[in-house]
C-alpha cells in the first residue's frame, strides 16, 4: 500500500465540501488508474514530489505552479532523463487535474506544467549485440533442472513473442491454445488489451517441455521456486523476479549489464526486421502497437547505415 499511495498531509480548511484531500487522492489512484503498474509508477512520482515539497515546508495540496516548475528543474539538475521527466510531468498533471475536477483545489497548479520535448527516431532501449548473443544468454540455463528449464522457456517466450514482461508474468495455462501447426498464447497487455499471438516453434517446444515437467494444469504458467529444488512454489513469478533473474544472469555471463527485460522485446523486433522478407507492418502486429511510428523506433537499421557511410571517409 505504501509503495502505491504516497504520504499525503492533511487537507487545508478550504478543501472540497464532500471529500477530504486524502480521500480524493485515494480515488485518483484506485479509481482513475485501473492499471496496477501505472498506480505504482505514479505513486512513486507523487511520493517523490511530496518529499521535495516537504523539504520546503509545503504540502501537496498547497503546491503552486512555481513549486511544480522548480521540481521539474530539480529533476533536470539531478540528471533524470527526458523520458523520465516526461513521465513525472504526466503523473503530476493527471494528479492535480483530478483534484481540481473533484473540487479539492480552486486552481489546478499543474495546468501549464510542460514536459521537455523528446524526439527520437531510434529507441533508447539497449539491445543484445546479435541473435547469437541472445542464444548464448539462454544457453547459460541448465535445462536438466526445473528452474533452469523454467528460466530458459520463460525468457525464450519473452524474446520470440516480443511481449512485455508484465504480460509474460500474467500468462496462465488456459492461455495456451493448441492448433494443428502451432500453439498460440492469449496475452493481456497495457490498457486492458487482449490479443492472441502465435508462438515461435523453438520457444513453444521449451514451453511445452516445461509445462509437462512441472505438472502445471491450471493457473499461472511461470511460478517461483527455490534454487536446487525441483518443486515450484504455488506463486506466480513477478516482474521484479524476472528483472533480478536477468540482471544476475547477465553478470554471470559477462554481458552488458544495461540490458533489461525490455531488451528482449526490442532485440526481438530489431533482428526480426533484419531478416529476409520482414516488414514493419508485420512487426507492428507482432508487438501489438497501434501506431507504426512506435514500431519504427525498434528499427535499428537506420542507425547502422549512416555509420557505414561515414567510414567511407578516411586518410588512407
C-alpha positions in Angstrom: 0.0 0.0 0.0 2.7 2.5 0.9 4.5 1.9 -2.4 1.4 2.9 -4.3 -0.2 5.7 -2.3 2.1 8.5 -1.2 2.1 10.1 2.2 -0.4 13.0 2.0 -0.7 15.8 4.5 -4.0 16.9 5.9 -6.2 19.0 3.6 -6.4 22.7 4.1 -9.5 24.3 5.5 -10.7 25.3 2.0 -10.7 21.7 0.8 -13.8 20.4 -1.1 -17.0 20.0 0.8 -17.7 16.4 0.0 -14.3 14.7 0.1 -11.1 15.2 2.0 -7.9 15.7 0.2 -6.7 12.2 1.2 -9.9 10.5 0.0 -9.7 12.3 -3.3 -6.1 11.1 -3.7 -7.1 7.5 -3.0 -9.9 7.9 -5.5 -7.4 9.1 -8.1 -5.0 6.1 -7.6 -7.6 3.3 -7.3 -10.5 4.6 -9.5 -8.8 6.7 -12.1 -5.8 4.4 -12.7 -7.0 0.8 -13.4 -3.5 -0.4 -14.2 -1.5 -1.5 -11.1 1.7 -0.8 -13.0 0.6 2.8 -13.6 -0.6 3.2 -10.0 2.8 2.1 -8.8 4.7 4.4 -11.2 2.5 7.4 -10.4 2.7 6.6 -6.7 6.5 6.8 -6.8 6.2 10.2 -8.7 3.8 11.7 -6.2 5.7 10.4 -3.3 8.9 12.0 -4.7 7.1 15.2 -5.2 5.7 15.2 -1.7 9.2 14.7 -0.3 10.6 17.6 -2.4 7.7 19.9 -1.3 8.1 18.7 2.3 11.7 19.9 2.4 10.3 23.4 1.6 7.6 23.1 4.2 4.8 22.8 1.6 2.1 20.1 1.4 0.9 18.6 -1.9 -2.4 20.5 -1.5 -0.6 23.8 -1.2 1.8 23.4 -4.2 1.9 26.4 -6.6 2.9 26.4 -10.3 6.3 27.8 -9.1 6.8 24.8 -6.8 6.0 22.3 -9.5 8.2 24.1 -12.0 11.0 24.1 -9.5 10.5 20.3 -9.0 10.8 19.8 -12.8 14.1 21.8 -12.9 15.3 19.8 -9.9 14.8 16.6 -11.8 16.9 18.0 -14.7 19.8 19.1 -12.5 19.7 15.7 -10.8 20.4 14.1 -14.2 16.9 12.5 -14.8 16.4 11.6 -18.5 14.0 13.5 -20.6 11.8 10.4 -20.9 11.6 10.1 -17.1 10.8 13.8 -16.6 8.0 13.4 -19.2 6.6 10.6 -17.1 6.8 12.7 -13.9 5.1 15.7 -15.6 2.3 13.4 -16.9 1.7 11.9 -13.5 1.7 15.3 -11.8 -0.6 16.9 -14.3 -3.0 13.9 -14.0 -3.0 14.0 -10.2 -3.7 17.7 -9.9 -6.3 17.7 -12.7 -8.2 15.0 -10.8 -8.0 17.1 -7.5 -9.2 20.2 -9.3 -12.0 18.4 -11.0 -13.1 17.0 -7.7 -13.3 20.5 -6.3 -10.5 20.0 -3.8 -8.5 22.8 -5.4 -9.8 26.0 -6.7 -7.0 26.3 -9.2 -5.0 23.5 -10.9 -1.3 24.4 -10.2 -0.1 21.9 -12.9 -2.4 23.2 -15.7 0.5 24.8 -17.5 3.3 22.5 -16.4 5.1 21.4 -19.6 7.3 18.4 -20.2 10.6 18.7 -22.1 10.4 17.6 -25.7 11.7 14.2 -26.6 12.3 13.5 -30.2 13.7 10.1 -31.2 14.0 8.2 -34.5 15.5 5.2 -32.8 14.6 3.7 -29.5 16.8 4.1 -26.5 16.4 0.6 -25.0 19.8 -1.3 -25.2 19.6 -4.5 -27.2 21.7 -7.6 -27.5 24.5 -7.3 -30.0 23.2 -10.2 -32.1 20.7 -13.1 -32.1 23.7 -15.2 -31.2 24.3 -13.3 -28.0 20.6 -14.0 -27.0 21.3 -17.6 -27.7 24.4 -17.5 -25.6 22.4 -15.9 -22.8 19.8 -18.6 -22.9 22.4 -21.4 -23.0 23.6 -20.4 -19.5 20.5 -22.1 -18.1 20.7 -25.8 -17.3 17.7 -27.5 -18.8 18.2 -30.6 -16.7 16.9 -28.7 -13.6 13.4 -27.4 -13.1 14.5 -23.8 -12.5 16.9 -23.9 -15.4 14.1 -25.2 -17.8 11.7 -22.6 -16.4 14.1 -19.8 -16.9 15.1 -20.8 -20.4 11.5 -21.4 -21.6 10.3 -18.2 -19.9 12.9 -15.9 -21.4 12.6 -17.7 -24.8 8.9 -16.8 -24.8 9.8 -13.3 -23.9 12.2 -12.9 -26.8 10.4 -14.8 -29.5 6.9 -13.5 -28.7 8.2 -9.9 -28.1 5.6 -9.4 -25.3 6.2 -7.1 -22.3 7.4 -8.6 -19.1 4.1 -7.9 -17.3 2.2 -9.9 -20.0 4.7 -12.7 -19.6 4.2 -12.9 -15.8 0.4 -12.8 -16.3 0.3 -15.9 -18.6 -1.9 -18.7 -17.5 -2.1 -22.4 -18.5 -5.5 -21.6 -20.0 -3.9 -19.0 -22.3 -2.1 -21.7 -24.3 -4.1 -22.7 -27.5 -3.1 -25.8 -29.4 -3.5 -25.7 -33.2 -2.7 -28.3 -35.8 0.5 -26.5 -36.9 1.5 -24.4 -33.9 0.5 -23.1 -30.5 -0.6 -19.6 -29.6 -0.8 -17.5 -26.5 -3.5 -15.2 -25.3 -1.8 -12.2 -23.7 -3.1 -9.4 -21.6 -1.3 -6.1 -22.3 -1.4 -2.4 -21.4 -4.8 -0.7 -21.2 -6.6 -4.0 -20.9 -5.9 -5.1 -24.4 -6.1 -8.8 -25.0 -4.8 -10.5 -28.1 -3.8 -13.9 -29.4 -0.3 -14.4 -30.9 1.4 -17.5 -32.5 4.5 -18.7 -30.7 7.8 -19.4 -32.4 8.4 -23.2 -32.6 11.7 -23.0 -30.6 10.0 -21.2 -27.7 6.9 -23.4 -28.0 9.0 -26.6 -27.6 10.7 -25.3 -24.5 7.4 -24.1 -23.0 5.6 -27.4 -23.6 8.6 -29.3 -22.0 8.5 -27.1 -19.0 4.7 -27.4 -18.7 5.0 -31.2 -18.9 7.8 -31.4 -16.3 6.3 -29.0 -13.9 2.9 -30.7 -14.0 1.0 -27.4 -14.2 -2.5 -27.9 -15.4 -4.2 -24.6 -14.5 -3.4 -21.1 -13.3 -0.1 -19.2 -13.6 2.4 -20.8 -16.0 5.6 -19.3 -14.6 6.0 -19.9 -10.9 8.6 -19.0 -8.3 11.0 -21.7 -7.0 13.9 -22.3 -4.7 17.4 -22.9 -6.0 18.3 -26.6 -6.1 14.7 -27.6 -5.6 12.7 -29.5 -8.3 9.4 -28.3 -6.7 8.0 -25.0 -7.8 6.0 -22.8 -5.3 2.4 -22.1 -5.9 3.1 -18.4 -6.5 3.2 -16.5 -9.8 6.5 -15.1 -10.7 6.7 -11.3 -10.5 8.2 -8.6 -12.8 10.8 -7.9 -10.2 11.7 -11.6 -10.0 12.3 -11.6 -13.8 14.3 -8.4 -13.7 16.5 -9.8 -11.0 17.0 -13.1 -12.8 18.0 -11.3 -16.0 20.5 -8.9 -14.2 22.0 -11.8 -12.3 22.4 -13.9 -15.4 23.9 -11.0 -17.4 26.5 -10.6 -14.7 27.3 -14.3 -14.6 27.6 -14.4 -18.4 29.8 -11.3 -18.6 27.3 -9.5 -20.8 26.2 -5.8 -20.9 24.6 -5.1 -17.6 22.4 -2.3 -19.0 20.3 -4.9 -20.8 16.9 -5.5 -19.3 13.7 -7.4 -19.7 12.5 -4.8 -22.3 15.8 -5.5 -24.2 14.3 -8.9 -25.2 11.3 -7.2 -26.8 13.5 -4.6 -28.5 16.1 -7.1 -29.7 13.4 -9.5 -31.0 11.9 -6.8 -33.2 15.2 -5.4 -34.3 16.5 -8.7 -35.5 13.2 -9.7 -36.9 13.3 -6.6 -39.1 16.8 -7.6 -40.3 15.6 -11.0 -41.5 14.6 -11.5 -45.2 11.0 -10.7 -46.0 10.3 -9.0 -42.7 8.1 -5.9 -42.9 7.4 -3.0 -40.5 3.6 -3.8 -40.8 4.2 -7.4 -39.6 6.5 -6.1 -36.8 3.7 -3.7 -35.7 1.3 -6.6 -35.4 3.8 -8.8 -33.5 4.4 -6.0 -31.0 0.8 -5.0 -30.7 1.5 -1.3 -31.4 -1.4 0.9 -32.5 1.0 3.1 -34.5 3.7 2.1 -36.9 5.7 5.1 -35.8 6.2 3.4 -32.4 7.3 0.2 -34.1 9.8 2.2 -36.2 11.7 3.1 -33.1 12.8 -0.5 -32.9 14.2 -0.5 -36.4 17.9 0.0 -35.8 18.8 -0.5 -39.5 18.5 3.3 -40.0 21.2 3.7 -37.3 23.6 1.3 -38.9 23.6 2.7 -42.4 25.0 6.2 -41.5 27.8 4.5 -39.6 28.8 2.5 -42.7 28.7 5.6 -44.8 30.8 7.8 -42.6 33.5 5.2 -42.6 33.9 5.8 -46.4 35.8 8.9 -45.5 39.3 8.1 -44.3 43.0 9.2 -44.6 44.1 6.0 -46.4 
